[in-house]
Amino acid sequence: MADIQQATQLANMQIPEGWAAYQAQQSVEQDQFFQSGVIQAVPSIASAFTGGGKLVNITMFKPLEDVAPQNIDDTKDITLNTIGTQLAQARLYGFLQAWSATDLSGELSGTDPLGNIGTSV
Protein backbone atom coordinates (compact mmCIF):
# COMPACT_ATOMS: atom_id res chain seq x y z
CA MET A 1 0.00 0.00 0.00
CA ALA A 2 1.22 3.51 -0.78
CA ASP A 3 2.64 5.60 2.05
CA ILE A 4 -0.15 8.09 2.83
CA GLN A 5 2.36 10.30 4.66
CA GLN A 6 3.66 11.30 1.22
CA ALA A 7 0.24 12.51 0.04
CA THR A 8 -0.59 16.18 -0.28
CA GLN A 9 -1.53 17.29 3.23
CA LEU A 10 -3.41 20.32 4.54
CA ALA A 11 -0.04 21.79 5.54
CA ASN A 12 0.93 21.78 1.82
CA MET A 13 -2.07 23.91 0.87
CA GLN A 14 -2.41 27.68 0.82
CA ILE A 15 -5.57 28.63 2.68
CA PRO A 16 -7.17 31.54 0.79
CA GLU A 17 -8.25 34.70 2.57
CA GLY A 18 -11.38 34.83 0.48
CA TRP A 19 -12.93 31.60 -0.71
CA ALA A 20 -12.55 31.37 -4.46
CA ALA A 21 -11.62 28.49 -6.69
CA TYR A 22 -7.96 27.55 -6.81
CA GLN A 23 -6.24 28.58 -10.00
CA ALA A 24 -3.82 26.32 -11.80
CA GLN A 25 -0.50 27.85 -12.75
CA GLN A 26 -0.06 26.81 -16.34
CA SER A 27 3.45 26.32 -17.59
CA VAL A 28 4.31 28.73 -20.39
CA GLU A 29 6.07 26.03 -22.39
CA GLN A 30 2.75 24.33 -23.16
CA ASP A 31 0.59 27.45 -23.55
CA GLN A 32 -0.22 27.57 -27.26
CA PHE A 33 -1.88 30.97 -26.95
CA PHE A 34 1.36 32.40 -25.56
CA GLN A 35 3.51 30.60 -28.12
CA SER A 36 1.39 31.82 -31.04
CA GLY A 37 2.58 35.39 -30.51
CA VAL A 38 -0.94 36.73 -30.01
CA ILE A 39 0.08 38.18 -26.63
CA GLN A 40 2.31 41.20 -26.72
CA ALA A 41 3.32 43.96 -24.33
CA VAL A 42 1.22 47.13 -24.19
CA PRO A 43 3.48 49.89 -22.80
CA SER A 44 0.62 52.16 -21.72
CA ILE A 45 -0.88 49.41 -19.56
CA ALA A 46 2.50 48.27 -18.25
CA SER A 47 3.31 51.83 -17.12
CA ALA A 48 0.02 51.99 -15.20
CA PHE A 49 1.14 49.02 -13.09
CA THR A 50 4.11 50.94 -11.70
CA GLY A 51 1.79 53.08 -9.57
CA GLY A 52 0.11 52.07 -6.36
CA GLY A 53 -2.99 49.99 -6.11
CA LYS A 54 -4.71 47.26 -4.22
CA LEU A 55 -3.02 43.87 -4.07
CA VAL A 56 -4.98 40.63 -4.08
CA ASN A 57 -3.72 37.17 -3.13
CA ILE A 58 -4.23 34.33 -5.56
CA THR A 59 -3.91 30.73 -4.42
CA MET A 60 -2.76 28.35 -7.12
CA PHE A 61 -1.48 24.89 -7.81
CA LYS A 62 2.10 24.66 -9.08
CA PRO A 63 2.78 22.81 -12.34
CA LEU A 64 3.37 19.11 -11.81
CA GLU A 65 6.98 18.15 -11.32
CA ASP A 66 8.65 16.40 -14.22
CA VAL A 67 9.43 13.07 -12.56
CA ALA A 68 10.12 9.72 -14.14
CA PRO A 69 7.19 7.30 -14.17
CA GLN A 70 7.32 4.39 -11.78
CA ASN A 71 7.52 0.83 -13.00
CA ILE A 72 4.96 -1.69 -11.88
CA ASP A 73 6.52 -3.83 -9.21
CA ASP A 74 4.56 -6.28 -7.06
CA THR A 75 7.23 -6.29 -4.39
CA LYS A 76 7.08 -2.62 -3.35
CA ASP A 77 4.56 0.18 -3.05
CA ILE A 78 4.46 3.10 -5.42
CA THR A 79 5.74 6.46 -4.22
CA LEU A 80 3.13 9.20 -4.01
CA ASN A 81 3.96 12.59 -5.46
CA THR A 82 2.70 15.72 -3.75
CA ILE A 83 0.76 18.51 -5.41
CA GLY A 84 2.49 21.82 -4.76
CA THR A 85 0.68 25.06 -4.08
CA GLN A 86 1.74 28.64 -3.84
CA LEU A 87 0.44 32.09 -3.12
CA ALA A 88 0.87 34.83 -5.71
CA GLN A 89 -0.01 38.50 -5.49
CA ALA A 90 -1.50 40.57 -8.26
CA ARG A 91 -2.36 44.21 -8.56
CA LEU A 92 -6.08 44.81 -8.90
CA TYR A 93 -6.39 47.06 -11.91
CA GLY A 94 -9.00 47.69 -14.53
CA PHE A 95 -10.64 50.12 -16.87
CA LEU A 96 -14.15 51.39 -16.27
CA GLN A 97 -16.72 53.35 -18.25
CA ALA A 98 -20.39 54.04 -17.51
CA TRP A 99 -23.42 55.60 -19.17
CA SER A 100 -26.79 56.43 -17.73
CA ALA A 101 -30.33 57.21 -18.78
CA THR A 102 -33.61 57.66 -16.96
CA ASP A 103 -36.71 55.60 -17.62
CA LEU A 104 -38.54 58.82 -18.46
CA SER A 105 -36.07 59.71 -21.22
CA GLY A 106 -36.66 56.32 -22.81
CA GLU A 107 -40.42 56.60 -22.51
CA LEU A 108 -40.61 60.11 -23.98
CA SER A 109 -38.17 59.42 -26.82
CA GLY A 110 -39.74 56.08 -27.73
CA THR A 111 -36.40 54.29 -27.71
CA ASP A 112 -34.11 52.55 -25.21
CA PRO A 113 -30.93 54.64 -24.80
CA LEU A 114 -29.08 52.06 -22.67
CA GLY A 115 -30.10 49.23 -24.98
CA ASN A 116 -28.55 51.16 -27.85
CA ILE A 117 -25.32 51.72 -25.88
CA GLY A 118 -25.26 48.04 -24.90
CA THR A 119 -25.19 46.93 -28.53
CA SER A 120 -22.41 49.37 -29.46
CA VAL A 121 -19.94 48.68 -26.66
C-alpha positions as CSV (number, residue, x, y, z in Angstrom):
1,M,0.0,0.0,0.0
2,A,1.2,3.5,-0.8
3,D,2.6,5.6,2.1
4,I,-0.1,8.1,2.8
5,Q,2.4,10.3,4.7
6,Q,3.7,11.3,1.2
7,A,0.2,12.5,0.0
8,T,-0.6,16.2,-0.3
9,Q,-1.5,17.3,3.2
10,L,-3.4,20.3,4.5
11,A,0.0,21.8,5.5
12,N,0.9,21.8,1.8
13,M,-2.1,23.9,0.9
14,Q,-2.4,27.7,0.8
15,I,-5.6,28.6,2.7
16,P,-7.2,31.5,0.8
17,E,-8.3,34.7,2.6
18,G,-11.4,34.8,0.5
19,W,-12.9,31.6,-0.7
20,A,-12.6,31.4,-4.5
21,A,-11.6,28.5,-6.7
22,Y,-8.0,27.6,-6.8
23,Q,-6.2,28.6,-10.0
24,A,-3.8,26.3,-11.8
25,Q,-0.5,27.9,-12.8
26,Q,-0.1,26.8,-16.3
27,S,3.4,26.3,-17.6
28,V,4.3,28.7,-20.4
29,E,6.1,26.0,-22.4
30,Q,2.7,24.3,-23.2
31,D,0.6,27.5,-23.5
32,Q,-0.2,27.6,-27.3
33,F,-1.9,31.0,-26.9
34,F,1.4,32.4,-25.6
35,Q,3.5,30.6,-28.1
36,S,1.4,31.8,-31.0
37,G,2.6,35.4,-30.5
38,V,-0.9,36.7,-30.0
39,I,0.1,38.2,-26.6
40,Q,2.3,41.2,-26.7
41,A,3.3,44.0,-24.3
42,V,1.2,47.1,-24.2
43,P,3.5,49.9,-22.8
44,S,0.6,52.2,-21.7
45,I,-0.9,49.4,-19.6
46,A,2.5,48.3,-18.2
47,S,3.3,51.8,-17.1
48,A,0.0,52.0,-15.2
49,F,1.1,49.0,-13.1
50,T,4.1,50.9,-11.7
51,G,1.8,53.1,-9.6
52,G,0.1,52.1,-6.4
53,G,-3.0,50.0,-6.1
54,K,-4.7,47.3,-4.2
55,L,-3.0,43.9,-4.1
56,V,-5.0,40.6,-4.1
57,N,-3.7,37.2,-3.1
58,I,-4.2,34.3,-5.6
59,T,-3.9,30.7,-4.4
60,M,-2.8,28.3,-7.1
61,F,-1.5,24.9,-7.8
62,K,2.1,24.7,-9.1
63,P,2.8,22.8,-12.3
64,L,3.4,19.1,-11.8
65,E,7.0,18.1,-11.3
66,D,8.7,16.4,-14.2
67,V,9.4,13.1,-12.6
68,A,10.1,9.7,-14.1
69,P,7.2,7.3,-14.2
70,Q,7.3,4.4,-11.8
71,N,7.5,0.8,-13.0
72,I,5.0,-1.7,-11.9
73,D,6.5,-3.8,-9.2
74,D,4.6,-6.3,-7.1
75,T,7.2,-6.3,-4.4
76,K,7.1,-2.6,-3.3
77,D,4.6,0.2,-3.1
78,I,4.5,3.1,-5.4
79,T,5.7,6.5,-4.2
80,L,3.1,9.2,-4.0
81,N,4.0,12.6,-5.5
82,T,2.7,15.7,-3.7
83,I,0.8,18.5,-5.4
84,G,2.5,21.8,-4.8
85,T,0.7,25.1,-4.1
86,Q,1.7,28.6,-3.8
87,L,0.4,32.1,-3.1
88,A,0.9,34.8,-5.7
89,Q,0.0,38.5,-5.5
90,A,-1.5,40.6,-8.3
91,R,-2.4,44.2,-8.6
92,L,-6.1,44.8,-8.9
93,Y,-6.4,47.1,-11.9
94,G,-9.0,47.7,-14.5
95,F,-10.6,50.1,-16.9
96,L,-14.1,51.4,-16.3
97,Q,-16.7,53.3,-18.2
98,A,-20.4,54.0,-17.5
99,W,-23.4,55.6,-19.2
100,S,-26.8,56.4,-17.7
101,A,-30.3,57.2,-18.8
102,T,-33.6,57.7,-17.0
103,D,-36.7,55.6,-17.6
104,L,-38.5,58.8,-18.5
105,S,-36.1,59.7,-21.2
106,G,-36.7,56.3,-22.8
107,E,-40.4,56.6,-22.5
108,L,-40.6,60.1,-24.0
109,S,-38.2,59.4,-26.8
110,G,-39.7,56.1,-27.7
111,T,-36.4,54.3,-27.7
112,D,-34.1,52.5,-25.2
113,P,-30.9,54.6,-24.8
114,L,-29.1,52.1,-22.7
115,G,-30.1,49.2,-25.0
116,N,-28.5,51.2,-27.8
117,I,-25.3,51.7,-25.9
118,G,-25.3,48.0,-24.9
119,T,-25.2,46.9,-28.5
120,S,-22.4,49.4,-29.5
121,V,-19.9,48.7,-26.7
